[in-house]
Every structure is written in structure tokens, then in C-alpha cells.
Amino acid sequence: MLIDITCFTCYENFSEDIEIYDGVHQEIIDCEVCCRPNKLFIEQKNGEVIQLNISDGNE
Ligand SMILES: [Zn+2]
């Protein structure tokens, strides 16, 4: 499933294809623009993203 991500470092928007996974998981995604890591906290339910938090992947 494609989700829209706003980079924590440069604030550019890009899309990332993530797996459909019911529940909560975290993923590190490198920004397509500045290549800095973003830590994603994703909560999905019934194939929908109900919560998405993006923080600094370097912390
Ligand atoms: Zn970026």
C-alpha cells in the first residue's frame, strides 16, 4: 500500500510502498530527496493506516 511521507529532515513529500500488516510496527525509510532516515510508526487496521508518526531515524 502506498503511503505519503513527509520527511522529518527536509519536509519534502514522497510515497513509500509498505506491506499491509494489521497492527503496529516501526520501519526505517530513507527519504527519496535527502536520503536521511525517517523512523515510521505505523498502525494499520483492516488494511487502512489509522496512525502514522514520523520521527528522526537517527535518534
Ligand atoms: Zn528528506
PDB file of the backbone (N, CA, C, O) and the ligand in Angstrom, with CONECT records:
HET     ZN  A 101       1
ATOM      1  N   MET A   1       0.859  -1.186   0.000  1.00  0.00           N
ATOM      2  CA  MET A   1       0.000   0.000   0.000  1.00  0.00           C
ATOM      3  C   MET A   1       0.893   1.232   0.000  1.00  0.00           C
ATOM      4  O   MET A   1       1.878   1.302   0.734  1.00  0.00           O
ATOM      5  N   LEU A   2       0.536   2.196  -0.829  1.00  0.00           N
ATOM      6  CA  LEU A   2       1.329   3.418  -0.898  1.00  0.00           C
ATOM      7  C   LEU A   2       0.892   4.389   0.200  1.00  0.00           C
ATOM      8  O   LEU A   2      -0.298   4.647   0.379  1.00  0.00           O
ATOM      9  N   ILE A   3       1.861   4.913   0.921  1.00  0.00           N
ATOM     10  CA  ILE A   3       1.555   5.943   1.915  1.00  0.00           C
ATOM     11  C   ILE A   3       2.379   7.186   1.602  1.00  0.00           C
ATOM     12  O   ILE A   3       3.474   7.098   1.047  1.00  0.00           O
ATOM     13  N   ASP A   4       1.846   8.320   1.958  1.00  0.00           N
ATOM     14  CA  ASP A   4       2.555   9.582   1.766  1.00  0.00           C
ATOM     15  C   ASP A   4       3.362   9.889   3.016  1.00  0.00           C
ATOM     16  O   ASP A   4       2.857   9.828   4.138  1.00  0.00           O
ATOM     17  N   ILE A   5       4.611  10.217   2.799  1.00  0.00           N
ATOM     18  CA  ILE A   5       5.520  10.507   3.905  1.00  0.00           C
ATOM     19  C   ILE A   5       6.056  11.922   3.728  1.00  0.00           C
ATOM     20  O   ILE A   5       6.475  12.305   2.636  1.00  0.00           O
ATOM     21  N   THR A   6       6.038  12.687   4.803  1.00  0.00           N
ATOM     22  CA  THR A   6       6.714  13.981   4.810  1.00  0.00           C
ATOM     23  C   THR A   6       8.011  13.807   5.582  1.00  0.00           C
ATOM     24  O   THR A   6       8.004  13.481   6.769  1.00  0.00           O
ATOM     25  N   CYS A   7       9.109  14.026   4.901  1.00  0.00           N
ATOM     26  CA  CYS A   7      10.422  13.782   5.506  1.00  0.00           C
ATOM     27  C   CYS A   7      10.610  14.627   6.759  1.00  0.00           C
ATOM     28  O   CYS A   7      10.303  15.819   6.771  1.00  0.00           O
ATOM     29  N   PHE A   8      11.125  13.987   7.821  1.00  0.00           N
ATOM     30  CA  PHE A   8      11.347  14.677   9.084  1.00  0.00           C
ATOM     31  C   PHE A   8      12.452  15.720   8.954  1.00  0.00           C
ATOM     32  O   PHE A   8      12.445  16.720   9.673  1.00  0.00           O
ATOM     33  N   THR A   9      13.388  15.502   8.057  1.00  0.00           N
ATOM     34  CA  THR A   9      14.545  16.387   7.942  1.00  0.00           C
ATOM     35  C   THR A   9      14.326  17.521   6.943  1.00  0.00           C
ATOM     36  O   THR A   9      14.588  18.682   7.259  1.00  0.00           O
ATOM     37  N   CYS A  10      13.843  17.192   5.732  1.00  0.00           N
ATOM     38  CA  CYS A  10      13.763  18.224   4.681  1.00  0.00           C
ATOM     39  C   CYS A  10      12.323  18.623   4.354  1.00  0.00           C
ATOM     40  O   CYS A  10      12.113  19.549   3.571  1.00  0.00           O
ATOM     41  N   TYR A  11      11.340  17.955   4.930  1.00  0.00           N
ATOM     42  CA  TYR A  11       9.919  18.282   4.748  1.00  0.00           C
ATOM     43  C   TYR A  11       9.401  18.054   3.329  1.00  0.00           C
ATOM     44  O   TYR A  11       8.303  18.494   2.988  1.00  0.00           O
ATOM     45  N   GLU A  12      10.179  17.376   2.517  1.00  0.00           N
ATOM     46  CA  GLU A  12       9.677  17.017   1.188  1.00  0.00           C
ATOM     47  C   GLU A  12       8.725  15.825   1.323  1.00  0.00           C
ATOM     48  O   GLU A  12       8.827  15.026   2.254  1.00  0.00           O
ATOM     49  N   ASN A  13       7.800  15.732   0.370  1.00  0.00           N
ATOM     50  CA  ASN A  13       6.854  14.622   0.369  1.00  0.00           C
ATOM     51  C   ASN A  13       7.282  13.561  -0.636  1.00  0.00           C
ATOM     52  O   ASN A  13       7.738  13.866  -1.738  1.00  0.00           O
ATOM     53  N   PHE A  14       7.124  12.327  -0.231  1.00  0.00           N
ATOM     54  CA  PHE A  14       7.343  11.223  -1.171  1.00  0.00           C
ATOM     55  C   PHE A  14       6.441  10.076  -0.752  1.00  0.00           C
ATOM     56  O   PHE A  14       5.875  10.080   0.341  1.00  0.00           O
ATOM     57  N   SER A  15       6.316   9.101  -1.629  1.00  0.00           N
ATOM     58  CA  SER A  15       5.456   7.960  -1.354  1.00  0.00           C
ATOM     59  C   SER A  15       6.300   6.722  -1.132  1.00  0.00           C
ATOM     60  O   SER A  15       7.360   6.554  -1.735  1.00  0.00           O
ATOM     61  N   GLU A  16       5.821   5.873  -0.271  1.00  0.00           N
ATOM     62  CA  GLU A  16       6.535   4.626   0.000  1.00  0.00           C
ATOM     63  C   GLU A  16       5.532   3.475  -0.019  1.00  0.00           C
ATOM     64  O   GLU A  16       4.423   3.587   0.502  1.00  0.00           O
ATOM     65  N   ASP A  17       5.946   2.377  -0.628  1.00  0.00           N
ATOM     66  CA  ASP A  17       5.092   1.202  -0.682  1.00  0.00           C
ATOM     67  C   ASP A  17       5.392   0.342   0.546  1.00  0.00           C
ATOM     68  O   ASP A  17       6.488  -0.204   0.671  1.00  0.00           O
ATOM     69  N   ILE A  18       4.433   0.224   1.438  1.00  0.00           N
ATOM     70  CA  ILE A  18       4.627  -0.577   2.644  1.00  0.00           C
ATOM     71  C   ILE A  18       3.736  -1.809   2.607  1.00  0.00           C
ATOM     72  O   ILE A  18       2.739  -1.856   1.887  1.00  0.00           O
ATOM     73  N   GLU A  19       4.112  -2.786   3.386  1.00  0.00           N
ATOM     74  CA  GLU A  19       3.314  -4.007   3.474  1.00  0.00           C
ATOM     75  C   GLU A  19       2.045  -3.758   4.272  1.00  0.00           C
ATOM     76  O   GLU A  19       2.018  -2.967   5.215  1.00  0.00           O
ATOM     77  N   ILE A  20       1.000  -4.457   3.863  1.00  0.00           N
ATOM     78  CA  ILE A  20      -0.231  -4.419   4.652  1.00  0.00           C
ATOM     79  C   ILE A  20      -0.045  -5.350   5.847  1.00  0.00           C
ATOM     80  O   ILE A  20       0.260  -6.533   5.691  1.00  0.00           O
ATOM     81  N   TYR A  21      -0.230  -4.804   7.014  1.00  0.00           N
ATOM     82  CA  TYR A  21       0.102  -5.511   8.243  1.00  0.00           C
ATOM     83  C   TYR A  21      -0.814  -4.990   9.333  1.00  0.00           C
ATOM     84  O   TYR A  21      -0.639  -3.867   9.806  1.00  0.00           O
ATOM     85  N   ASP A  22      -1.776  -5.783   9.733  1.00  0.00           N
ATOM     86  CA  ASP A  22      -2.693  -5.337  10.779  1.00  0.00           C
ATOM     87  C   ASP A  22      -1.968  -5.234  12.108  1.00  0.00           C
ATOM     88  O   ASP A  22      -1.357  -6.199  12.566  1.00  0.00           O
ATOM     89  N   GLY A  23      -2.036  -4.071  12.720  1.00  0.00           N
ATOM     90  CA  GLY A  23      -1.375  -3.857  13.995  1.00  0.00           C
ATOM     91  C   GLY A  23      -0.382  -2.715  13.905  1.00  0.00           C
ATOM     92  O   GLY A  23      -0.504  -1.825  13.064  1.00  0.00           O
ATOM     93  N   VAL A  24       0.602  -2.759  14.787  1.00  0.00           N
ATOM     94  CA  VAL A  24       1.557  -1.668  14.928  1.00  0.00           C
ATOM     95  C   VAL A  24       2.935  -2.172  14.534  1.00  0.00           C
ATOM     96  O   VAL A  24       3.358  -3.247  14.958  1.00  0.00           O
ATOM     97  N   HIS A  25       3.626  -1.396  13.725  1.00  0.00           N
ATOM     98  CA  HIS A  25       5.034  -1.717  13.522  1.00  0.00           C
ATOM     99  C   HIS A  25       5.825  -0.459  13.193  1.00  0.00           C
ATOM    100  O   HIS A  25       5.269   0.587  12.857  1.00  0.00           O
ATOM    101  N   GLN A  26       7.140  -0.599  13.302  1.00  0.00           N
ATOM    102  CA  GLN A  26       8.031   0.517  13.012  1.00  0.00           C
ATOM    103  C   GLN A  26       8.928   0.135  11.865  1.00  0.00           C
ATOM    104  O   GLN A  26       9.280  -1.029  11.675  1.00  0.00           O
ATOM    105  N   GLU A  27       9.290   1.152  11.104  1.00  0.00           N
ATOM    106  CA  GLU A  27      10.104   0.924   9.927  1.00  0.00           C
ATOM    107  C   GLU A  27      11.015   2.123   9.739  1.00  0.00           C
ATOM    108  O   GLU A  27      10.636   3.255  10.040  1.00  0.00           O
ATOM    109  N   ILE A  28      12.224   1.869   9.236  1.00  0.00           N
ATOM    110  CA  ILE A  28      13.113   2.968   8.882  1.00  0.00           C
ATOM    111  C   ILE A  28      13.079   3.119   7.360  1.00  0.00           C
ATOM    112  O   ILE A  28      13.376   2.180   6.621  1.00  0.00           O
ATOM    113  N   ILE A  29      12.711   4.315   6.913  1.00  0.00           N
ATOM    114  CA  ILE A  29      12.611   4.588   5.479  1.00  0.00           C
ATOM    115  C   ILE A  29      13.530   5.768   5.163  1.00  0.00           C
ATOM    116  O   ILE A  29      13.440   6.822   5.792  1.00  0.00           O
ATOM    117  N   ASP A  30      14.411   5.579   4.187  1.00  0.00           N
ATOM    118  CA  ASP A  30      15.270   6.686   3.782  1.00  0.00           C
ATOM    119  C   ASP A  30      14.499   7.622   2.854  1.00  0.00           C
ATOM    120  O   ASP A  30      13.803   7.178   1.941  1.00  0.00           O
ATOM    121  N   CYS A  31      14.632   8.902   3.101  1.00  0.00           N
ATOM    122  CA  CYS A  31      13.974   9.909   2.274  1.00  0.00           C
ATOM    123  C   CYS A  31      14.487   9.823   0.841  1.00  0.00           C
ATOM    124  O   CYS A  31      15.685   9.661   0.608  1.00  0.00           O
ATOM    125  N   GLU A  32      13.561   9.934  -0.122  1.00  0.00           N
ATOM    126  CA  GLU A  32      13.957   9.885  -1.529  1.00  0.00           C
ATOM    127  C   GLU A  32      14.685  11.145  -1.957  1.00  0.00           C
ATOM    128  O   GLU A  32      15.413  11.137  -2.950  1.00  0.00           O
ATOM    129  N   VAL A  33      14.492  12.235  -1.209  1.00  0.00           N
ATOM    130  CA  VAL A  33      15.047  13.526  -1.608  1.00  0.00           C
ATOM    131  C   VAL A  33      16.415  13.746  -0.965  1.00  0.00           C
ATOM    132  O   VAL A  33      17.395  14.006  -1.663  1.00  0.00           O
ATOM    133  N   CYS A  34      16.483  13.642   0.373  1.00  0.00           N
ATOM    134  CA  CYS A  34      17.733  13.950   1.072  1.00  0.00           C
ATOM    135  C   CYS A  34      18.431  12.701   1.606  1.00  0.00           C
ATOM    136  O   CYS A  34      19.530  12.797   2.152  1.00  0.00           O
ATOM    137  N   CYS A  35      17.808  11.533   1.456  1.00  0.00           N
ATOM    138  CA  CYS A  35      18.397  10.249   1.849  1.00  0.00           C
ATOM    139  C   CYS A  35      18.595  10.084   3.355  1.00  0.00           C
ATOM    140  O   CYS A  35      19.276   9.154   3.788  1.00  0.00           O
ATOM    141  N   ARG A  36      18.011  10.970   4.154  1.00  0.00           N
ATOM    142  CA  ARG A  36      18.109  10.822   5.605  1.00  0.00           C
ATOM    143  C   ARG A  36      17.065   9.819   6.090  1.00  0.00           C
ATOM    144  O   ARG A  36      15.979   9.728   5.516  1.00  0.00           O
ATOM    145  N   PRO A  37      17.386   9.072   7.135  1.00  0.00           N
ATOM    146  CA  PRO A  37      16.429   8.080   7.618  1.00  0.00           C
ATOM    147  C   PRO A  37      15.263   8.700   8.380  1.00  0.00           C
ATOM    148  O   PRO A  37      15.433   9.609   9.193  1.00  0.00           O
ATOM    149  N   ASN A  38      14.086   8.183   8.092  1.00  0.00           N
ATOM    150  CA  ASN A  38      12.874   8.547   8.841  1.00  0.00           C
ATOM    151  C   ASN A  38      12.387   7.306   9.560  1.00  0.00           C
ATOM    152  O   ASN A  38      12.291   6.227   8.976  1.00  0.00           O
ATOM    153  N   LYS A  39      12.083   7.473  10.832  1.00  0.00           N
ATOM    154  CA  LYS A  39      11.513   6.352  11.577  1.00  0.00           C
ATOM    155  C   LYS A  39      10.000   6.476  11.546  1.00  0.00           C
ATOM    156  O   LYS A  39       9.428   7.458  12.019  1.00  0.00           O
ATOM    157  N   LEU A  40       9.367   5.462  10.980  1.00  0.00           N
ATOM    158  CA  LEU A  40       7.912   5.467  10.860  1.00  0.00           C
ATOM    159  C   LEU A  40       7.297   4.562  11.909  1.00  0.00           C
ATOM    160  O   LEU A  40       7.705   3.415  12.087  1.00  0.00           O
ATOM    161  N   PHE A  41       6.321   5.098  12.589  1.00  0.00           N
ATOM    162  CA  PHE A  41       5.480   4.311  13.479  1.00  0.00           C
ATOM    163  C   PHE A  41       4.127   4.211  12.775  1.00  0.00           C
ATOM    164  O   PHE A  41       3.432   5.212  12.599  1.00  0.00           O
ATOM    165  N   ILE A  42       3.769   3.002  12.380  1.00  0.00           N
ATOM    166  CA  ILE A  42       2.580   2.803  11.551  1.00  0.00           C
ATOM    167  C   ILE A  42       1.606   1.895  12.283  1.00  0.00           C
ATOM    168  O   ILE A  42       1.972   0.823  12.766  1.00  0.00           O
ATOM    169  N   GLU A  43       0.374   2.340  12.354  1.00  0.00           N
ATOM    170  CA  GLU A  43      -0.670   1.474  12.900  1.00  0.00           C
ATOM    171  C   GLU A  43      -1.703   1.256  11.803  1.00  0.00           C
ATOM    172  O   GLU A  43      -2.234   2.208  11.233  1.00  0.00           O
ATOM    173  N   GLN A  44      -1.977  -0.003  11.520  1.00  0.00           N
ATOM    174  CA  GLN A  44      -2.946  -0.346  10.480  1.00  0.00           C
ATOM    175  C   GLN A  44      -4.058  -1.197  11.063  1.00  0.00           C
ATOM    176  O   GLN A  44      -3.865  -1.981  11.992  1.00  0.00           O
ATOM    177  N   LYS A  45      -5.219  -1.008  10.481  1.00  0.00           N
ATOM    178  CA  LYS A  45      -6.364  -1.804  10.876  1.00  0.00           C
ATOM    179  C   LYS A  45      -7.231  -2.030   9.645  1.00  0.00           C
ATOM    180  O   LYS A  45      -7.576  -1.084   8.937  1.00  0.00           O
ATOM    181  N   ASN A  46      -7.576  -3.273   9.398  1.00  0.00           N
ATOM    182  CA  ASN A  46      -8.410  -3.628   8.241  1.00  0.00           C
ATOM    183  C   ASN A  46      -7.868  -3.045   6.937  1.00  0.00           C
ATOM    184  O   ASN A  46      -8.628  -2.583   6.085  1.00  0.00           O
ATOM    185  N   GLY A  47      -6.548  -3.075   6.797  1.00  0.00           N
ATOM    186  CA  GLY A  47      -5.938  -2.615   5.560  1.00  0.00           C
ATOM    187  C   GLY A  47      -5.866  -1.108   5.404  1.00  0.00           C
ATOM    188  O   GLY A  47      -5.525  -0.613   4.329  1.00  0.00           O
ATOM    189  N   GLU A  48      -6.185  -0.367   6.466  1.00  0.00           N
ATOM    190  CA  GLU A  48      -6.103   1.090   6.406  1.00  0.00           C
ATOM    191  C   GLU A  48      -5.063   1.567   7.413  1.00  0.00           C
ATOM    192  O   GLU A  48      -4.911   0.987   8.488  1.00  0.00           O
ATOM    193  N   VAL A  49      -4.354   2.626   7.053  1.00  0.00           N
ATOM    194  CA  VAL A  49      -3.446   3.241   8.012  1.00  0.00           C
ATOM    195  C   VAL A  49      -4.268   4.171   8.900  1.00  0.00           C
ATOM    196  O   VAL A  49      -4.847   5.145   8.420  1.00  0.00           O
ATOM    197  N   ILE A  50      -4.316   3.867  10.190  1.00  0.00           N
ATOM    198  CA  ILE A  50      -5.094   4.721  11.088  1.00  0.00           C
ATOM    199  C   ILE A  50      -4.195   5.654  11.886  1.00  0.00           C
ATOM    200  O   ILE A  50      -4.665   6.638  12.457  1.00  0.00           O
ATOM    201  N   GLN A  51      -2.896   5.344  11.924  1.00  0.00           N
ATOM    202  CA  GLN A  51      -1.981   6.271  12.581  1.00  0.00           C
ATOM    203  C   GLN A  51      -0.619   6.180  11.926  1.00  0.00           C
ATOM    204  O   GLN A  51      -0.118   5.087  11.658  1.00  0.00           O
ATOM    205  N   LEU A  52      -0.022   7.335  11.669  1.00  0.00           N
ATOM    206  CA  LEU A  52       1.319   7.375  11.090  1.00  0.00           C
ATOM    207  C   LEU A  52       2.092   8.490  11.781  1.00  0.00           C
ATOM    208  O   LEU A  52       1.718   9.661  11.721  1.00  0.00           O
ATOM    209  N   ASN A  53       3.181   8.096  12.439  1.00  0.00           N
ATOM    210  CA  ASN A  53       4.052   9.074  13.074  1.00  0.00           C
ATOM    211  C   ASN A  53       5.432   8.971  12.462  1.00  0.00           C
ATOM    212  O   ASN A  53       5.949   7.872  12.260  1.00  0.00           O
ATOM    213  N   ILE A  54       6.026  10.108  12.169  1.00  0.00           N
ATOM    214  CA  ILE A  54       7.339  10.131  11.561  1.00  0.00           C
ATOM    215  C   ILE A  54       8.288  10.880  12.489  1.00  0.00           C
ATOM    216  O   ILE A  54       8.010  12.002  12.913  1.00  0.00           O
ATOM    217  N   SER A  55       9.409  10.242  12.796  1.00  0.00           N
ATOM    218  CA  SER A  55      10.405  10.909  13.630  1.00  0.00           C
ATOM    219  C   SER A  55      11.791  10.668  13.034  1.00  0.00           C
ATOM    220  O   SER A  55      11.944   9.991  12.017  1.00  0.00           O
ATOM    221  N   ASP A  56      12.792  11.242  13.697  1.00  0.00           N
ATOM    222  CA  ASP A  56      14.164  11.170  13.202  1.00  0.00           C
ATOM    223  C   ASP A  56      14.706   9.756  13.335  1.00  0.00           C
ATOM    224  O   ASP A  56      14.772   9.222  14.442  1.00  0.00           O
ATOM    225  N   GLY A  57      15.093   9.146  12.232  1.00  0.00           N
ATOM    226  CA  GLY A  57      15.632   7.792  12.257  1.00  0.00           C
ATOM    227  C   GLY A  57      17.014   7.689  12.850  1.00  0.00           C
ATOM    228  O   GLY A  57      17.517   6.583  13.049  1.00  0.00           O
ATOM    229  N   ASN A  58      17.642   8.813  13.137  1.00  0.00           N
ATOM    230  CA  ASN A  58      18.986   8.786  13.699  1.00  0.00           C
ATOM    231  C   ASN A  58      19.012   8.810  15.219  1.00  0.00           C
ATOM    232  O   ASN A  58      20.069   8.635  15.825  1.00  0.00           O
ATOM    233  N   GLU A  59      17.870   9.022  15.832  1.00  0.00           N
ATOM    234  CA  GLU A  59      17.871   9.203  17.286  1.00  0.00           C
ATOM    235  C   GLU A  59      18.226   7.904  18.011  1.00  0.00           C
ATOM    236  O   GLU A  59      18.273   7.877  19.241  1.00  0.00           O
TER     237      GLU A  59
HETATM  238 ZN    ZN A 101      14.323  14.358   3.185  1.00  0.00          ZN2+
END
